[in-house]
Amino acid sequence: MFTAIEHLATRSKPKEVRVVVNPAPSRKIPLLAILNQAFRDAGIHWDIDITHGDGDGHILAKKAVEEGVDAVAVYGGDGTVMEVASALIGTNTPLLILGGGTGNLVASELRLPTTLEKSCDLICKDEFSVRTIDVGMMNDQPFLLRVGCGLETGVVQDATRELKDQFGKWAYVFAGIKALQERAAAEYKIVVDGKAVATGTGVACVVANAGTVGLGKLTLAPSVDIDDGKLDVFFLKKANIEGIAQLAVKMMGLDQLKVDGEPLLDASKMINHWQGEKIEVYTDPVQDIQADGDVVAQTPMITRAKSACLKVVVD
């Protein structure tokens, strides 16, 4: 088991920073003015690249690394953050996350500042902190948060850009209600580190590298850790009120409370949870797979943990 201390280090203030910006979800703020004032006043040379389509974040960040910048910053939602991060995996170049999307779950997971000014301040001091975290891999597709099939994919598909622009994070709540009404069950087989742990009917399966779900301090489970070298898999058996209630119990950690040696609330009836370094998920029929907010593939979903491979600027 890794410890947080082993994953923290300090570095001297960077000389050059490249900022990758996704303009689609940008808030109505003077972005360039804020970046320029923060970095100029700190004596940091900076430049900016704009994404125009899928995959641009990876390409631009990779180019920045090849040019030898000291850090790559990203302004956008979780999908853009993942694209940029994918080019930094295994390198010594740290990622600075400047939250600018609807969810910003990666920033929430790492307890990063919520304002652009404070995010910039993280690297404008004489020294800044870097945390080395895990990345999940699904074939060649990396993910920071989670991949999933079934119910969660319906939420991702229904939370359209128009809905996000109008309702913000509530877009996912509305999409979740719609998905609950429409998502059909499937047959699942789940294999953890080579051992079959579950076979049966269910409505969703999530493999998580991080636990944050974006609603207050709720997590998929308190035990999920972004730098423990493992992945967590959750299997939701029924998409009804009882099933969702059991999921909420799990997320709040109430399933750990006991009275006279017995669980106060048993979350195992509707949702199962396992942990391992390699997770395999098979479904019948085939299901779409979402990764960090984007639908990217179809089952089977073969994932593994890639430990301590990404450096992120933290508070």
Secondary structure, 3 states (H helix, E strand, C coil): CCCCHHHEEEEECCCEEEEEECCCCCCCCCHHHHHHHHHHHCCCEEEEEECCCCCHHHHHHHHHHHCCCCEEEEEECHHHHHHHHHCCCCCCCCEEEEECCCCCHHHHHCCCCCCHHHHHHCCCCCEEEEEEEEEEEECCEEECCEEEEEHHHHHHHHCCHHHHHHHCCHHHHHHHHHHHHHCCCEEEEEEECCEEEEEEEECEEEEECCCECCCCCCECCCCCCCCCCCEEEEEECCCCHHHHHHHHHHHCCHHHCEECCEECCCCCCCEEEEEECEEEEEEECCCEEEECCEEEEECCEEEEEEEEEEEEEEC
